[in-house]
Amino acid sequence: MSTVDRVTGAAPFVVVGSSLAGLRAVEAARQVGYSGEIVLIGTEHHLPYDRPPLSKKLLEKGSSDGRVTPPHFRDAGYVQDGLQVTVRSGVPAVALDTDGRCVILADGSAVRYGCLVIATGARPRQPFDSAGQLSGVHDFRVHEDSQAVRAGLERGARVAIIGAGLIGSEVASSARTWDAEVTLVEAQEVPLVRALGATVGSAVADLHEENGVRLLLGACVASLEGVGAVEAIRLDVGTRIASDLVVTAIGVDPETDWLRGSGLQLDNGIVCDANLWTGVPGVFAAGDVVSWPNGQFGRQRLETWTSAAEQGAVAAKNALDPATARAYTTTPYFWSDWYGNRLQFVGSPVADEVQWIEGGVGQGRRAVALYRRADRCVGAFALNAPGETMKLRALVGRGTSWPEAIVFAESRARSYLARQ
Ligand SMILES: Cc1cc2nc3c(=O)[nH]c(=O)nc-3n(C[C@H](O)[C@H](O)[C@H](O)COP(=O)(O)OP(=O)(O)OC[C@H]3O[C@@H](n4cnc5c(N)ncnc54)[C@H](O)[C@@H]3O)c2cc1C
């Protein structure tokens, strides 16, 4: 019996959450030579699929045929026969019994585990209790949401999007490919402050208006109106905006309700140590659901593709071989696509100063900004400059001094201009 097989004994390696982090966890288990039984449990009725295209390519006019299957990472043959994973789809876990080492499912069954990775991600916040009662009102997290919004766009709907964060902005961008009338409503005076900081958040907001979206900042939606189907949103100042398709995108909360009473520490996610261990024997966590101490960036819960994928693999390896467990640290990274522009961010947006190195934000333009905290470069933003991002990520990850970072970025900008 190999080391990784010994940890689980006769009980399977179980992963709850059948999406990106969960898939990476089961793949990593096989990569390290685990030969025992693996069970992958998921609420959705699909095999793991990729979420970023839901608000981008799959929603845009002309780029998809309104496909009915989600963009799966792997097909059923590979998951079930290749990886030898038993998939329990469409059945949520409802409780965790850490003394008995088992996960209780909604159908009443109990799945024993030798070790467990929890990767239950996050769920959209609900702005209105009544939202589900009107047709034409949608969250945006799963394949079905994307399909429903696309169907509304195909019908020529007037669109109101509540929340000008990354997802709301991408939906606005995709809706414009259908020439839809789009209103984007944001409660804050500056959008994306948490993701990009105020300077860059304010600059990128201009892309919406440049592309024909009506952006309302500092505006609160008080209610939805309609009989059976949504007909309008009503702002707290009384303004009525006629809309027959409403997308709510006001952020997500970690999916931890099912773990209440389990003994796991829950505080804006599952609280883990640097090794993604919950502190409970055999139980690790990964992806959007995990809060963990991320090296120089401190305790974080990220909602980004790259960290979810990496954490899934690390959590599985650590769970299966705790003696060689290693800490997971990362320089946070995400991208977003709006109106044909690629936005990328690395590091932390919490800064004392933001300095533009190249140009400024504008449709189709290239721009780079660096973020300073004390004497270090802690973050970087790039617009339409994909060749810079991983270099800037390494620079931020090394804790580069501010003057050194400025010199580096300016010299890259000069070389780019010289090549034009
Ligand atoms: C529309 C959209 C676009 C995005 N675009 C980008 C992008 O451009 N760049 C970027 O960096 N990131 C992007 N992201 C974020 C990225 O997709 C997420 O960070 C990633 O999906 C997180 O993966 P995860 O496996 O941790 O969680 P999730 O993908 O949330 O998956 C969790 C899974 O667990 C299941 N689950 C929940 N509770 C239970 C339970 N009790 N029992 C069983 N199963 C359960 C859920 O149904 C879900 O299938 C985007 C996200 C969305 C929604």
The ligand as a Gaussian input file, in Angstrom:
#p B3LYP/6-31G(d) Opt

LIG

0 1
 C      -19.898000      33.750000     -14.675000
 C      -18.544000      33.646000     -14.042000
 C      -17.426000      34.132000     -14.708000
 C      -16.164000      34.067000     -14.127000
 N      -15.097000      34.576000     -14.791000
 C      -13.887000      34.549000     -14.219000
 C      -12.754000      35.110000     -14.885000
 O      -12.874000      35.653000     -15.972000
 N      -11.557000      35.058000     -14.254000
 C      -11.395000      34.485000     -13.019000
 O      -10.268000      34.470000     -12.488000
 N      -12.453000      33.920000     -12.366000
 C      -13.677000      33.946000     -12.933000
 N      -14.748000      33.404000     -12.281000
 C      -14.543000      32.799000     -10.960000
 C      -14.209000      31.306000     -11.060000
 O      -15.020000      30.675000     -11.988000
 C      -14.393000      30.708000      -9.665000
 O      -13.389000      31.266000      -8.846000
 C      -14.312000      29.192000      -9.671000
 O      -15.384000      28.631000     -10.379000
 C      -14.338000      28.664000      -8.242000
 O      -14.305000      27.272000      -8.303000
 P      -14.760000      26.378000      -7.064000
 O      -14.635000      24.975000      -7.529000
 O      -14.062000      26.802000      -5.836000
 O      -16.285000      26.768000      -6.793000
 P      -17.576000      26.761000      -7.714000
 O      -17.203000      26.918000      -9.142000
 O      -18.518000      27.725000      -7.092000
 O      -18.166000      25.297000      -7.539000
 C      -18.650000      24.815000      -6.340000
 C      -19.513000      23.612000      -6.658000
 O      -19.927000      23.026000      -5.434000
 C      -21.310000      22.719000      -5.528000
 N      -21.883000      22.701000      -4.173000
 C      -22.169000      23.759000      -3.390000
 N      -22.677000      23.327000      -2.220000
 C      -22.718000      21.986000      -2.277000
 C      -23.138000      20.978000      -1.376000
 N      -23.635000      21.267000      -0.161000
 N      -23.035000      19.694000      -1.759000
 C      -22.512000      19.377000      -2.991000
 N      -22.102000      20.295000      -3.886000
 C      -22.202000      21.568000      -3.516000
 C      -21.868000      23.842000      -6.375000
 O      -23.114000      23.493000      -6.923000
 C      -20.768000      23.994000      -7.421000
 O      -20.970000      23.121000      -8.494000
 C      -16.024000      33.470000     -12.846000
 C      -17.142000      32.987000     -12.169000
 C      -18.389000      33.073000     -12.752000
 C      -19.611000      32.565000     -12.005000

